[in-house]
Amino acid sequence: MVGVCLLGTGAALVVHIVSGVSLRVALALAVSLMAAVVASIWRRATATDRQRLLSRLRVGVTAGFGATIIYDTTKFLLSQLDPSPYNPFEVLRIFGHLRLKP
């Protein structure tokens, strides 16, 4: 369930694109929902379950960080080899603008 909650930011983006709801509002709702679910799971978990959750969280964060570094490095290198005018990193700027848009 915690893993599903981490998909909330992507879900917020899809809601924004499909329905036109402000991305800021969609993100706030997604984060609120995720926080409520994680808090509920944490409260109901035993001490052993909490240790297991924290251990899995550490592994997931480490793997995600490594995957992001490898993905961005590959994206950068491939964009240097491709003569296309498309900038694969432009999406980050656009996403930032959407987050700031009221």
C-alpha positions as CSV (number, residue, x, y, z in Angstrom):
1,M,0.0,0.0,0.0
2,V,2.8,2.4,0.8
3,G,4.4,1.7,-2.6
4,V,1.1,2.6,-4.3
5,C,1.0,5.8,-2.4
6,L,4.3,6.9,-3.9
7,L,2.5,7.0,-7.3
8,G,0.5,9.9,-6.1
9,T,2.5,12.6,-7.8
10,G,2.1,10.9,-11.1
11,A,-1.6,10.5,-10.5
12,A,-1.8,14.2,-9.6
13,L,-0.2,15.1,-13.0
14,V,-2.6,12.8,-14.9
15,V,-5.6,14.5,-13.0
16,H,-4.2,17.9,-14.0
17,I,-3.8,17.0,-17.6
18,V,-7.1,15.2,-18.0
19,S,-9.4,17.4,-15.9
20,G,-7.6,20.8,-15.9
21,V,-7.6,20.9,-12.1
22,S,-4.7,23.0,-10.8
23,L,-1.6,20.8,-10.5
24,R,-0.9,22.5,-7.1
25,V,-4.3,21.4,-5.8
26,A,-4.0,17.9,-7.3
27,L,-0.6,17.5,-5.6
28,A,-1.9,18.8,-2.3
29,L,-4.7,16.3,-2.4
30,A,-2.4,13.4,-3.4
31,V,0.1,14.2,-0.7
32,S,-2.7,14.5,1.9
33,L,-4.1,11.2,0.9
34,M,-0.7,9.6,0.9
35,A,0.2,11.0,4.4
36,A,-3.1,9.7,5.8
37,V,-2.6,6.2,4.4
38,V,1.0,6.0,5.6
39,A,0.1,7.3,9.1
40,S,-2.7,4.7,9.3
41,I,-0.4,1.9,8.3
42,W,2.3,3.1,10.7
43,R,-0.2,3.3,13.6
44,R,-1.4,-0.2,13.1
45,A,2.0,-1.8,12.5
46,T,3.9,-3.7,15.2
47,A,7.4,-2.8,16.1
48,T,8.7,-5.6,13.9
49,D,6.6,-4.4,11.0
50,R,7.8,-0.9,11.5
51,Q,11.5,-2.0,11.3
52,R,10.7,-4.0,8.2
53,L,9.0,-1.0,6.6
54,L,12.0,1.3,7.4
55,S,14.4,-1.3,6.0
56,R,12.4,-1.5,2.8
57,L,12.2,2.2,2.6
58,R,16.0,2.6,2.8
59,V,16.4,0.0,0.1
60,G,13.8,1.6,-2.1
61,V,15.3,5.1,-1.7
62,T,18.8,3.9,-2.4
63,A,17.6,2.0,-5.5
64,G,15.5,4.9,-6.7
65,F,18.4,7.3,-6.3
66,G,20.7,5.1,-8.2
67,A,18.2,4.5,-10.9
68,T,17.6,8.2,-11.3
69,I,21.3,8.9,-11.6
70,I,21.7,6.2,-14.3
71,Y,18.5,7.3,-16.1
72,D,19.5,11.0,-16.2
73,T,23.1,10.2,-17.3
74,T,21.8,7.9,-20.1
75,K,19.3,10.5,-21.2
76,F,22.0,13.2,-21.3
77,L,24.5,11.1,-23.2
78,L,21.9,9.9,-25.7
79,S,20.6,13.5,-26.2
80,Q,24.2,14.5,-27.1
81,L,24.3,11.8,-29.8
82,D,21.0,12.7,-31.3
83,P,20.8,15.8,-33.6
84,S,17.1,16.3,-32.7
85,P,16.2,19.8,-31.5
86,Y,14.2,18.2,-28.7
87,N,15.6,18.7,-25.3
88,P,14.7,15.8,-23.0
89,F,15.3,17.9,-19.9
90,E,12.9,20.6,-20.9
91,V,10.1,18.6,-19.3
92,L,11.5,19.4,-15.9
93,R,11.2,23.2,-16.5
94,I,7.6,22.7,-17.9
95,F,6.6,20.6,-14.9
96,G,8.0,23.3,-12.6
97,H,6.0,26.0,-14.3
98,L,2.8,23.8,-14.0
99,R,3.4,23.4,-10.3
100,L,3.6,27.2,-9.9
101,K,0.6,27.9,-12.0
102,P,-2.4,28.7,-9.8
